[in-house]
């Protein structure tokens, strides 16, 4: 699968460039520890002034599959270097999470060395009033195609 070349900037940060019909954009991938041996996988367009990653911008650069393949390659490398870690991934919007899930579905047959679980969202309560928002919680299960997930956990090893 086609991907961009990338640089490792430090132990937890990688850089690559999206090149497409709307220009060239610096992208970053960062791994942030959430709990012992669990890391959040975050990526987005770099704001050069603040070093902030914008994970909500829509580049519409025509290279989303190349970007996802690059992020996946970086994630697998990170797990190869940091043995035993789990990576948590979720989109900044439900449509992005669906996009990531479609990408996982495409490469799932090649990830035989990895264990992937998905978070199924559940809700309690029935009120639609803002002050009575239903509680959201979830249940982790082995990743399966055809089920909509809110987030993913990936581990190397079965």
Order of alpha helices (4+ residues) and beta strands (2+ residues): beta-beta-beta-beta-beta-alpha-beta-alpha-beta-beta-beta
